[in-house]
């Protein structure tokens, strides 16, 4: 049986696009602890093979864990009683930077709080992020899904970069939240 020519061309286009942008791992589906372990292990092995510096490997690993935990805990597309979220995860490496891109569905109501949190983190200085983190550790409350609100703060602190994000309408009740995090090797080693 032969594959449809249009399908094959689409696959080749996706392959070319991913290769040009340095994307090495793409996953769409459920996110839980075992998936997080698998991706962090794969990425760590890939960076080891490339003889990446240990400080970069630690930063990428840490940011991957934060972003994947955020997706598992905060996706509004929960699949079962174990609060396993669904979403999209990508990681790539290009021009001395690692990129982690995630996307998951959130309700319109949660979009407001999430966007406020991202804007707060993005507008904070290094010292303000440190204080936000300390305050959240000592005074923060645990959400219904087990989060303490530290993920975005910790990602910004570790990467020393602004969080790039966008909300795309999905339906009248839901948005896709896209988050792109950059870990720049030169910036980390400064």
N, C-alpha and C positions, 0 to 999 in steps of 0.2 A: 504494500500500500504506500503510495506517495503522499508526501505532505503538500498541502496547499501552498502554491508559490507565494501568494500574498502573506501567508503566515510566516513562511521562511524569511521573506524580506523584512517583516516586522521584527522577528527575532534577531536578525543580523543588524538591523538599525539599533535595537536596544543594546546589543553587544558592543557595537561601535561607540555609541554614546557613553556607555559605562566605561569602556576602555579609555576613551579620550579624557574623561573626568576622573580617572584613577579609582573608580569604585571597585572594591574587591569583594564585598559581602553585601548581598541584598536578601531581605527576608520579609515576607508578608504573611501574617498569621497570628497565632496566639503567643502571648508573652508570659512567661513564668520563670521561676528560679532556674530550672534545667536549661531553658533556652538561653538565659543570661550567661550561665556557666559555659555553654557551648560556644557562643559568640566571642566571649572574652578570651577563651582558650584559643580559638581559631585566629583571632586578631593578634594575640600575644605571640603565637607560633610564627605568624607571617612577619611580624616586626623583628623577631629573633633571627629569622632567615635573612632578613635585610640588614642585619647587624645594627639595628637602631639602638640609640643610647638608652640605658636603663631608665633615666629620668623621663624620657619621652614615653617609653613603654608604660611606666607607672601612671603618668598623666592620662594617656589614652585609655588605659584599663579603667582607671577610676571614673573618668567621664562616661565611658561606655556603661559601666555599672549604674551610675546615677540616671542616665537617660533611659536605660532599659527598665530600671525599677520604677521610674516615673510613668512609663508607658504601662507597665503591668498593674500598677496601683491606681492610676488615674484615668485610664481609658473609660469612656462611657459606653463602650461596647463590650460589656462583661459577658463571658460565655457560660459561666456556671457558678455554682455555690462557692467555689474556691477563689472567686474574684480574679480570674485569669482574663487579662485584657487583650484586645486585638490591636494590631497596628502594623506599621511599616518601619523597617530599620535598614539603614545603609551606612557603610563606612568606606572611606576611600583615602588615598594619599596622593597629593599632587603639590608640587612647588613648595617643598619643606613644610607642608601642613597636612594634618590628618583632619578629615571631615566626618562628623557623625550627623546623620540626618534621620529624624524620626517623624512619624505622623500617626496620629490617632484621632478618633472621634471624641468630641466633647459637646455637651449640651450648650445651647445658647446662654443659659444662665451661668454655667461654669466658665464660659468664654470671658465674661466680664471680669471675674476674679482672677483668672489666669493671665489675661492681658495686663491687668493692673500689676500683678506680681512681676511679670517679665519687664514691664516698663520701670518699675521700682528698682529692680536688679540692674537693668541697663543704665539707669541714671546715677547709680551709686559709684562713689570713688572706692579705691582699694580699702581705705580705712573704714568707710561706711559699710562695705560688704562684710568686713571683719566684725563690726559692731552688730550688724543685722544677724549674722550667724550666731554670735555670742548670745544675743537677746533671744533668738529663736530656740537655742539650746536650753536656756534657763527658764524662759517664760512661755514658749510655744506649746500649743496643745496638739495632741495626736488626732488626726482626722479619722473618720469612719473607716477609711481604707488603709489605715496604719501609717500614714505619712505625717511628718512633723513640719513640712514646709521648707525643708533645708535643701532640697535637690537643686533648684535653680540658683540659689545663692552659692552653693558649693561648686557647681559647674562654672559659674562666672569667676569665682575665686581661683579655681585651678587653671582655667584657660587664659585668664587675663584678657578676655575678649567679650564683646557684646554678644548677646544671644540674638541670632537672626531668626525671625519667626514670621508666620503668616497664618491667618485663618481663612479658610475657603468654605463657603456655604455648601453643605451637603444636601440638606432638606430643610423644611421650615423649623425644625427643632434642633438640628445638629450642625456642627462645623467640623471640618478637618483642621486640626492644629498641626502645623509643620514647624519643626524646630531644627535649625542647623547650628552646630557647634563646631568651631575651628580650634584646633590645637596646633599652634605654630611652633615648630622646633626652635627657631631662633629666639622667639619671644620667651619661651619657657627657660631657656638657658641664659637669659640676661640677668 
